[in-house]
């Protein structure tokens, strides 16, 4: 079985926390929009590189 160094474990944990936070934010915004009677945002609206002028 492969061993993971301390720095490798740190980056894996940071990646997991970032992914979990992103998923939680998307779920939160969808539930909030539904509760306020607004249309749910599309996934493209979360991409900061996809801004239309």
Phi and psi restraints in degrees (value plus and minus 20) as a CYANA .aco file:
   2 UNK   PHI     -97.3   -57.3
   2 UNK   PSI     122.3   162.3
   3 UNK   PHI    -117.6   -77.6
   3 UNK   PSI     124.4   164.4
   4 UNK   PHI    -127.9   -87.9
   4 UNK   PSI     111.4   151.4
   5 UNK   PHI     -90.2   -50.2
   5 UNK   PSI     148.8   188.8
   6 UNK   PHI     -81.5   -41.5
   6 UNK   PSI     -62.0   -22.0
   7 UNK   PHI     -89.9   -49.9
   7 UNK   PSI     -54.9   -14.9
   8 UNK   PHI     -85.2   -45.2
   8 UNK   PSI     -62.4   -22.4
   9 UNK   PHI     -84.2   -44.2
   9 UNK   PSI     -58.4   -18.4
  10 UNK   PHI     -80.4   -40.4
  10 UNK   PSI     -67.7   -27.7
  11 UNK   PHI     -88.3   -48.3
  11 UNK   PSI     -53.7   -13.7
  12 UNK   PHI     -85.3   -45.3
  12 UNK   PSI     -62.5   -22.5
  13 UNK   PHI     -85.5   -45.5
  13 UNK   PSI     -62.9   -22.9
  14 UNK   PHI     -82.1   -42.1
  14 UNK   PSI     -63.6   -23.6
  15 UNK   PHI     -81.4   -41.4
  15 UNK   PSI     -63.6   -23.6
  16 UNK   PHI     -82.4   -42.4
  16 UNK   PSI     -62.3   -22.3
  17 UNK   PHI     -87.1   -47.1
  17 UNK   PSI     -59.6   -19.6
  18 UNK   PHI     -85.0   -45.0
  18 UNK   PSI     -64.7   -24.7
  19 UNK   PHI     -84.2   -44.2
  19 UNK   PSI     -61.0   -21.0
  20 UNK   PHI     -85.4   -45.4
  20 UNK   PSI     -61.5   -21.5
  21 UNK   PHI     -85.2   -45.2
  21 UNK   PSI     -59.4   -19.4
  22 UNK   PHI     -83.8   -43.8
  22 UNK   PSI     -66.0   -26.0
  23 UNK   PHI     -82.6   -42.6
  23 UNK   PSI     -60.8   -20.8
  24 UNK   PHI     -84.9   -44.9
  24 UNK   PSI     -59.4   -19.4
  25 UNK   PHI     -85.3   -45.3
  25 UNK   PSI     -61.8   -21.8
  26 UNK   PHI     -84.5   -44.5
  26 UNK   PSI     -64.1   -24.1
  27 UNK   PHI     -83.7   -43.7
  27 UNK   PSI     -62.3   -22.3
  28 UNK   PHI     -81.2   -41.2
  28 UNK   PSI     -65.7   -25.7
  29 UNK   PHI     -87.3   -47.3
  29 UNK   PSI     -55.3   -15.3
  30 UNK   PHI     -86.8   -46.8
  30 UNK   PSI     -64.2   -24.2
  31 UNK   PHI     -86.4   -46.4
  31 UNK   PSI     -58.6   -18.6
  32 UNK   PHI     -86.4   -46.4
  32 UNK   PSI     -62.5   -22.5
  33 UNK   PHI     -83.9   -43.9
  33 UNK   PSI     -61.1   -21.1
  34 UNK   PHI     -83.9   -43.9
  34 UNK   PSI     -60.2   -20.2
  35 UNK   PHI     -86.8   -46.8
  35 UNK   PSI     -54.6   -14.6
  36 UNK   PHI    -105.4   -65.4
  36 UNK   PSI     -21.7    18.3
  37 UNK   PHI      57.5    97.5
  37 UNK   PSI       1.6    41.6
  38 UNK   PHI    -119.3   -79.3
  38 UNK   PSI     139.8   179.8
  39 UNK   PHI     -88.6   -48.6
  39 UNK   PSI     123.9   163.9
  40 UNK   PHI     -90.5   -50.5
  40 UNK   PSI     121.8   161.8
  41 UNK   PHI     -89.4   -49.4
  41 UNK   PSI     128.1   168.1
  42 UNK   PHI     -98.4   -58.4
  42 UNK   PSI     142.2   182.2
  43 UNK   PHI     -85.9   -45.9
  43 UNK   PSI     -47.8    -7.8
  44 UNK   PHI     -85.7   -45.7
  44 UNK   PSI     -44.7    -4.7
  45 UNK   PHI     -91.3   -51.3
  45 UNK   PSI     -34.8     5.2
  46 UNK   PHI    -107.2   -67.2
  46 UNK   PSI     -27.4    12.6
  47 UNK   PHI    -110.4   -70.4
  47 UNK   PSI      91.0   131.0
  48 UNK   PHI     -89.4   -49.4
  48 UNK   PSI     -37.3     2.7
  49 UNK   PHI    -101.0   -61.0
  49 UNK   PSI     -29.4    10.6
  50 UNK   PHI    -126.0   -86.0
  50 UNK   PSI      24.7    64.7
  51 UNK   PHI    -109.3   -69.3
  51 UNK   PSI     111.7   151.7
  52 UNK   PHI    -115.4   -75.4
  52 UNK   PSI     118.4   158.4
